[in-house]
């Protein structure tokens, strides 16, 4: 048996077997390591597709021509490695444009171009082309009109003269559009029952004589509108009018302050010479002070004060006669 273990061929066989096992172990370990490294590399080189909206630029002589019909933005779909696509979207150092420098006045179907995209990224555009209308450019200066709902003002309040700043604006666009402009309007929507002066920055629109909005550039695009909303006032004397007096009582009525300020429609106030203040004496049996709420005439919306303190002195009619005798 000992001779068997000492044989050279047996030793060689065992050595070979050990060497094979070592190779298998080393290979399995390296493959595991490489698979992890390849995963990271795959993440960096994996393809990515993403669509973004970008502004459509127009190359044209803007001093002479005005172009209408093209969209403000177009869709660009990018496809390539995740890293490149993400970087391109974040920086957006490319542009989509149409070149009209060699086009004449009129309608044209033009192709949309893109430049500045890395050559390792493929892309597509939607739409691929657009229909544009090239027209002669025209600029003019026009006054601004104010339009608002006058019926929204609270009862008794008056509208003053609306003002706008600036009073004139420059309008630019295709000659065919500019020639149709009837007025530049600052449209204001007043809140219902408004009882104070209204001030706001309002967008301006250009309309033709039928009220249709036109496609032009207004500079500036907004204007400050001020609409005074006021109320008239008048100070009048109050006239106390006792009611439901008892026959066996003698009443003496007085006020600390005899005048009241009324607010309301100017024409209605002009007709008021004094304010009647009815005082109900039905439940008054002795001298007292009574709070009376003022009744407002038509066209008057408020009074200051709206309540008054009436001092009432009461005497029995018989006692008063006896003193006189």
TASULUR-V663267 format. One record per pair of residues at least 4 apart in sequence whose ideal C-beta (glycine too) atoms are under 6 Angstrom apart, sorted by sequence separation. I is the first residue (numbers start at 1). J is the second residue. If there is no record, write none. Layout:
i = {I;I}
j = {J;J}
This chain:
i = {34;38;42;61;80;117;153;173;190;207;208;264;296;60;80;103;173;264;315;117;153;207;245;60;78;190;205;206;58;242;294;78;206;242;98;294;112;240;279;56;98;188;204;293;56;169;260;96;97;146;186;291;292;55;56;96;111;146;186;291;292;203;204;53;109;144;184;185;238;289;290;95;201;202;237;53;54;74;94;109;164;184;237;238;289;290;93;94;144;201;202;51;52;108;183;235;288;143;144;181;182;200;51;107;182;235;287;141;182;199;287;50;180;233;234;284;286;105;141;142;198;49;233;251;103;140;197;268;279;197;231;139;181;196;48;84;180;232;265;50;234;239;241;243;264;45;46;84;236;244;245;264;48;52;84;138;177;186;188;232;237;238;239;240;241;242;243;244;264;57;59;145;147;152;157;177;236;244;262;263;44;135;136;154;177;186;236;238;240;242;263;56;57;58;59;60;80;138;144;145;146;147;148;152;80;149;153;154;262;54;59;142;144;148;152;78;79;173;260;261;78;171;172;76;77;171;76;169;170;74;75;255;253;254;164;165;253;70;164;252;69;70;69;163;251;69;67;68;162;249;250;67;250;160;65;66;248;250;66;65;157;158;64;157;156;153;144;146;68;66;66;156;156;156;68}
j = {38;42;46;65;84;121;157;177;194;211;212;268;300;65;85;108;178;269;320;123;159;213;251;67;85;198;213;214;67;251;303;88;216;253;110;306;125;253;292;70;112;202;218;307;71;184;275;112;113;162;202;307;308;73;74;114;129;164;204;309;310;222;223;73;129;164;204;205;258;309;310;116;222;223;258;75;76;96;116;131;186;206;259;260;311;312;116;117;167;224;225;75;76;132;207;259;312;168;169;206;207;225;77;133;208;261;313;168;209;226;314;78;208;261;262;312;314;134;170;171;227;79;263;281;134;171;228;299;310;229;263;172;214;229;82;118;214;266;299;85;269;274;276;278;299;81;82;120;272;280;281;300;85;89;121;175;214;223;225;269;274;275;276;277;278;279;280;281;301;95;97;183;185;190;195;215;274;282;300;301;83;174;175;193;216;225;275;277;279;281;302;96;97;98;99;100;120;178;184;185;186;187;188;192;121;190;194;195;303;96;101;184;186;190;194;121;122;216;303;304;123;216;217;123;124;218;125;218;219;125;126;308;310;311;223;224;312;130;225;313;131;132;132;226;314;133;132;133;227;314;315;134;317;228;134;135;317;320;137;137;229;230;137;231;231;229;223;225;174;173;174;264;265;301;215}
